[in-house]
Amino acid sequence: MTLSGGLPSTGAARVPARHESANLADILERVLDKGIVIAGDIRVNLLDVELLTIKIRLLVASVDRAREMGIDWWEHDPTLSSGQRGLAEENRMLRERIGELEADGERDGEIE
C-alpha cells in the first residue's frame, strides 16, 4: 500500500521519531541531572567609552540538583513562592498599622 506521493506506508518511518524522542529525553534528563551553565557578556562601547555592560548567566538544572549546589533563591522570592506572597502582604499591613499607632502615640504625647 502507498500513500499519496508514492511513499510506502510502513511502520519504519515512525521508528526514527520514537528513537529521536528517546534521545531527546535522555539528553534532557542528563542536562537536568548534571546541570549546564551558559555565560556571556554584552558590552556597548562608543569611542572607547563603555556605555553598557550586560552580564548574562544561565543555569539549567533540576530543582534537586540546584539545591545540592546551594541555589534556592526561588524559595525566598515572594513573587515566585505562593506561601511567601501572603507573608509579604501581612508584613505590609502590619507596618502600616505600626505607623498608624506610632502617629497616634505622637499626637497623644503632644496633647499632654
N, CA, C and O of each residue as an XYZ file, in Angstrom:
448
protein
N       0.847     -1.164      0.000
C       0.000      0.000      0.000
C       0.904      1.241      0.000
O       1.957      1.236      0.637
N       0.498      2.305     -0.711
C       1.287      3.525     -0.767
C       0.429      4.708     -0.386
O      -0.787      4.703     -0.576
N       1.084      5.727      0.155
C       0.423      6.985      0.477
C       0.522      7.907     -0.722
O       1.204      7.587     -1.696
N      -0.148      9.043     -0.663
C      -0.025      9.995     -1.763
C       1.428     10.411     -1.873
O       2.106     10.604     -0.864
N       1.891     10.543     -3.073
C       3.286     10.874     -3.299
C       4.125      9.631     -3.536
O       5.328      9.729     -3.779
N       3.493      8.451     -3.468
C       4.208      7.234     -3.783
C       5.041      6.688     -2.645
O       5.840      5.780     -2.872
N       4.895      7.200     -1.416
C       5.677      6.692     -0.298
C       4.995      5.470      0.296
O       3.776      5.483      0.469
N       5.724      4.435      0.608
C       5.114      3.250      1.202
C       4.656      3.548      2.626
O       5.309      4.289      3.360
N       3.531      2.962      3.000
C       3.014      3.180      4.350
C       3.459      2.029      5.230
O       2.728      1.055      5.411
N       4.644      2.142      5.769
C       5.169      1.129      6.678
C       5.428      1.775      8.021
O       5.495      3.000      8.125
N       5.574      0.962      9.041
C       5.866      1.477     10.380
C       7.301      1.946     10.505
O       7.664      2.538     11.522
N       8.137      1.696      9.492
C       9.551      2.059      9.582
C       9.743      3.559      9.702
O      10.707      4.000     10.327
N       8.865      4.350      9.129
C       9.019      5.797      9.191
C       8.781      6.312     10.601
O       9.288      7.377     10.954
N       8.038      5.599     11.405
C       7.729      6.047     12.769
C       8.844      5.724     13.747
O       8.979      6.403     14.765
N       9.632      4.723     13.472
C      10.672      4.292     14.405
C      11.690      5.392     14.677
O      12.007      5.626     15.843
N      12.225      6.086     13.663
C      13.190      7.133     13.960
C      12.608      8.233     14.851
O      13.333      8.784     15.679
N      11.347      8.563     14.713
C      10.748      9.597     15.551
C      10.768      9.162     17.006
O      11.070      9.963     17.890
N      10.449      7.900     17.263
C      10.494      7.388     18.633
C      11.920      7.379     19.144
O      12.172      7.740     20.293
N      12.852      6.969     18.301
C      14.259      6.917     18.674
C      14.770      8.315     18.998
O      15.480      8.498     19.988
N      14.418      9.310     18.174
C      14.837     10.684     18.406
C      14.236     11.235     19.690
O      14.926     11.920     20.444
N      12.965     10.950     19.954
C      12.357     11.462     21.177
C      12.985     10.809     22.396
O      13.127     11.457     23.433
N      13.359      9.552     22.296
C      14.047      8.885     23.405
C      15.401      9.539     23.634
O      15.797      9.758     24.779
N      16.111      9.853     22.563
C      17.394     10.529     22.704
C      17.225     11.913     23.306
O      18.016     12.318     24.158
N      16.211     12.639     22.879
C      15.960     13.967     23.428
C      15.630     13.878     24.913
O      16.094     14.695     25.708
N      14.831     12.890     25.282
C      14.502     12.700     26.695
C      15.748     12.351     27.497
O      15.926     12.847     28.609
N      16.606     11.512     26.950
C      17.853     11.156     27.632
C      18.755     12.370     27.801
O      19.337     12.578     28.866
N      18.865     13.156     26.761
C      19.699     14.363     26.825
C      19.151     15.334     27.852
O      19.907     15.888     28.649
N      17.843     15.545     27.842
C      17.228     16.450     28.814
C      17.429     15.947     30.239
O      17.716     16.730     31.144
N      17.280     14.652     30.435
C      17.492     14.071     31.770
C      18.928     14.288     32.231
O      19.164     14.642     33.387
N      19.877     14.080     31.343
C      21.286     14.284     31.698
C      21.584     15.740     32.010
O      22.293     16.038     32.971
N      21.049     16.648     31.208
C      21.285     18.074     31.429
C      20.710     18.501     32.773
O      21.364     19.215     33.533
N      19.487     18.065     33.068
C      18.871     18.445     34.331
C      19.579     17.799     35.511
O      19.658     18.393     36.586
N      20.094     16.593     35.322
C      20.785     15.901     36.403
C      22.142     16.532     36.680
O      22.491     16.769     37.836
N      22.900     16.804     35.642
C      24.247     17.356     35.801
C      24.235     18.882     35.879
O      25.018     19.480     36.618
N      23.350     19.497     35.119
C      23.313     20.951     35.039
C      24.180     21.440     33.899
O      25.126     20.769     33.486
N      23.854     22.600     33.403
C      24.635     23.226     32.346
C      24.648     24.725     32.605
O      23.631     25.301     32.990
N      25.780     25.345     32.398
C      25.927     26.781     32.620
C      26.277     27.443     31.302
O      27.173     27.000     30.584
N      25.556     28.509     30.997
C      25.843     29.319     29.811
C      26.136     30.722     30.320
O      25.329     31.306     31.042
N      27.276     31.258     29.949
C      27.669     32.580     30.430
C      28.105     33.441     29.253
O      28.677     32.952     28.279
N      27.823     34.725     29.367
C      28.232     35.643     28.312
C      28.118     37.085     28.763
O      27.379     37.397     29.697
N      28.836     37.942     28.112
C      28.809     39.368     28.397
C      28.499     40.128     27.121
O      28.958     39.770     26.036
N      27.716     41.177     27.270
C      27.432     42.082     26.154
C      27.951     43.452     26.564
O      27.571     43.976     27.611
N      28.802     44.020     25.757
C      29.352     45.343     26.058
C      29.105     46.273     24.884
O      29.296     45.907     23.724
N      28.678     47.480     25.209
C      28.454     48.506     24.195
C      29.450     49.632     24.463
O      29.413     50.270     25.515
N      30.334     49.866     23.506
C      31.338     50.919     23.622
C      31.129     51.952     22.529
O      30.716     51.624     21.416
N      31.416     53.190     22.854
C      31.390     54.269     21.873
C      32.667     55.069     22.053
O      32.862     55.708     23.087
N      33.538     55.038     21.052
C      34.826     55.737     21.098
C      35.607     55.363     22.349
O      36.065     56.235     23.087
N      35.756     54.069     22.583
C      36.492     53.518     23.724
C      35.908     53.901     25.079
O      36.603     53.818     26.092
N      34.648     54.318     25.116
C      33.947     54.595     26.371
C      32.866     53.530     26.519
O      31.986     53.386     25.670
N      32.957     52.796     27.610
C      31.976     51.742     27.839
C      30.663     52.356     28.292
O      30.591     52.984     29.348
N      29.626     52.172     27.486
C      28.318     52.733     27.791
C      27.428     51.755     28.545
O      26.633     52.158     29.395
N      27.561     50.478     28.236
C      26.651     49.496     28.805
C      27.335     48.140     28.859
O      27.992     47.724     27.904
N      27.176     47.458     29.981
C      27.645     46.085     30.119
C      26.514     45.250     30.685
O      25.935     45.597     31.714
N      26.201     44.165     30.024
C      25.173     43.232     30.490
C      25.845     41.883     30.666
O      26.412     41.331     29.723
N      25.775     41.358     31.879
C      26.338     40.041     32.153
C      25.190     39.046     32.216
O      24.234     39.223     32.971
N      25.299     38.011     31.422
C      24.250     37.001     31.338
C      24.807     35.686     31.863
O      25.834     35.193     31.396
N      24.110     35.135     32.837
C      24.473     33.836     33.386
C      23.211     32.982     33.407
O      22.202     33.385     33.987
N      23.253     31.839     32.799
C      22.098     30.957     32.723
C      22.503     29.585     33.233
O      23.474     28.995     32.761
N      21.756     29.090     34.193
C      21.984     27.760     34.729
C      20.734     26.934     34.473
O      19.634     27.326     34.861
N      20.903     25.803     33.828
C      19.789     24.894     33.579
C      20.086     23.627     34.373
O      21.061     22.924     34.107
N      19.223     23.346     35.358
C      19.396     22.157     36.195
C      18.057     21.825     36.829
O      17.140     22.646     36.833
N      17.952     20.635     37.358
C      16.743     20.263     38.079
C      16.720     20.996     39.416
O      17.754     21.473     39.884
N      15.562     21.084     40.018
C      15.431     21.757     41.308
C      16.282     21.045     42.352
O      16.960     21.697     43.146
N      16.254     19.735     42.358
C      17.047     18.976     43.327
C      18.534     19.232     43.150
O      19.260     19.416     44.127
N      18.983     19.244     41.909
C      20.406     19.495     41.638
C      20.785     20.917     42.034
O      21.866     21.136     42.581
N      19.921     21.879     41.768
C      20.196     23.264     42.154
C      20.314     23.373     43.676
O      21.201     24.064     44.178
N      19.435     22.704     44.407
C      19.516     22.718     45.879
C      20.830     22.114     46.355
O      21.437     22.616     47.301
N      21.274     21.039     45.706
C      22.561     20.435     46.067
C      23.700     21.423     45.885
O      24.680     21.390     46.630
N      23.574     22.304     44.895
C      24.607     23.306     44.628
C      24.447     24.543     45.510
O      25.255     25.469     45.432
N      23.403     24.563     46.353
C      23.185     25.696     47.249
C      22.376     26.819     46.633
O      22.386     27.940     47.143
N      21.677     26.540     45.550
C      20.871     27.557     44.880
C      19.410     27.294     45.204
O      18.856     26.260     44.830
N      18.786     28.244     45.908
C      17.377     28.078     46.269
C      16.656     29.419     46.347
O      15.731     29.583     47.143
N      17.070     30.366     45.533
C      16.522     31.721     45.615
C      15.026     31.769     45.357
O      14.354     32.664     45.870
N      14.482     30.849     44.587
C      13.057     30.863     44.274
C      12.207     30.574     45.508
O      11.030     30.935     45.543
N      12.786     29.930     46.519
C      12.038     29.636     47.737
C      11.840     30.878     48.595
O      10.916     30.931     49.407
N      12.692     31.866     48.424
C      12.658     33.069     49.256
C      12.146     34.295     48.515
O      11.987     35.358     49.115
N      11.889     34.163     47.238
C      11.398     35.287     46.434
C       9.876     35.340     46.545
O       9.198     34.418     46.091
N       9.325     36.405     47.143
C       7.877     36.455     47.346
C       7.068     36.461     46.052
O       5.896     36.083     46.067
N       7.648     36.872     44.955
C       6.898     36.883     43.698
C       6.818     35.500     43.071
O       5.979     35.266     42.201
N       7.680     34.578     43.502
C       7.689     33.240     42.928
C       7.111     32.184     43.856
O       6.706     31.114     43.402
N       7.068     32.468     45.132
C       6.596     31.484     46.104
C       5.227     31.902     46.612
O       5.079     32.979     47.190
N       4.229     31.058     46.400
C       2.857     31.406     46.796
C       2.734     31.571     48.300
O       1.955     32.408     48.755
N       3.471     30.805     49.085
C       3.413     30.938     50.537
C       3.989     32.259     51.013
O       3.526     32.819     52.007
N       4.976     32.751     50.324
C       5.617     33.999     50.714
C       4.766     35.217     50.364
O       4.906     36.267     50.991
N       3.889     35.088     49.374
C       3.042     36.221     48.985
C       2.156     36.652     50.137
O       2.000     37.849     50.380
N       1.573     35.700     50.852
C       0.722     36.019     51.993
C       1.512     36.694     53.092
O       1.018     37.628     53.724
N       2.741     36.235     53.333
C       3.582     36.853     54.359
C       3.955     38.281     53.985
O       3.973     39.161     54.845
N       4.249     38.516     52.731
C       4.607     39.866     52.293
C       3.435     40.816     52.488
O       3.619     41.949     52.932
N       2.241     40.364     52.161
C       1.042     41.197     52.349
C       0.793     41.446     53.833
O       0.470     42.565     54.231
N       0.943     40.413     54.644
C       0.753     40.567     56.091
C       1.784     41.537     56.675
O       1.444     42.372     57.513
N       3.027     41.431     56.239
C       4.069     42.364     56.694
C       3.737     43.794     56.318
O       3.928     44.709     57.119
N       3.241     43.994     55.102
C       2.886     45.346     54.665
C       1.783     45.917     55.545
O       1.850     47.071     55.967
N       0.764     45.100     55.821
C      -0.351     45.569     56.648
C       0.106     45.859     58.077
O      -0.327     46.847     58.671
N       0.967     45.021     58.631
C       1.473     45.252     59.986
C       2.309     46.527     60.057
O       2.219     47.275     61.030
N       3.105     46.770     59.052
C       3.912     48.007     59.043
C       3.024     49.244     58.957
O       3.296     50.254     59.607
N       1.971     49.167     58.162
C       1.027     50.294     58.113
C       0.390     50.515     59.470
O       0.268     51.656     59.916
N      -0.020     49.437     60.136
C      -0.665     49.546     61.448
C       0.302     50.110     62.477
O      -0.088     50.942     63.296
N       1.555     49.673     62.450
C       2.563     50.214     63.371
C       2.754     51.694     63.123
O       2.870     52.477     64.067
N       2.788     52.084     61.857
C       2.911     53.509     61.534
C       1.741     54.311     62.073
O       1.929     55.413     62.589
N       0.532     53.769     61.959
C      -0.653     54.460     62.498
C      -0.564     54.571     64.013
O      -0.860     55.627     64.572
N      -0.163     53.498     64.686
C      -0.045     53.524     66.142
C       1.023     54.504     66.603
O       0.832     55.215     67.590
N       2.131     54.545     65.903
C       3.188     55.498     66.256
C       2.712     56.928     66.053
O       3.009     57.809     66.859
N       1.971     57.154     64.971
C       1.438     58.501     64.720
C       0.444     58.888     65.808
O       0.447     60.029     66.270
N      -0.411     57.947     66.226
C      -1.363     58.209     67.310
C      -0.628     58.494     68.613
O      -1.036     59.386     69.357
N       0.429     57.773     68.908
C       1.213     57.975     70.120
C       1.883     59.329     70.137
O       1.957     59.977     71.182
N       2.374     59.765     68.982
C       2.998     61.094     68.913
C       1.971     62.189     69.138
O       2.252     63.179     69.814
N       0.774     62.017     68.572
C      -0.278     63.010     68.778
C      -0.709     63.056     70.238
O      -0.945     64.136     70.780
N      -0.814     61.888     70.882
C      -1.185     61.851     72.290
C      -0.119     62.499     73.155
O      -0.444     63.167     74.137
N       1.142     62.315     72.811
C       2.241     62.930     73.553
C       2.255     64.438     73.399
O       2.658     65.146     74.322
N       1.822     64.948     72.248
C       1.788     66.393     72.025
C       0.685     67.046     72.842
O       0.838     68.189     73.272
N      -0.407     66.355     73.065
C      -1.551     66.925     73.797
C      -1.214     67.078     75.262
O      -1.615     68.069     75.873
N      -0.488     66.130     75.860
C      -0.176     66.189     77.277
C       0.772     67.246     77.631
O       1.117     67.399     78.803
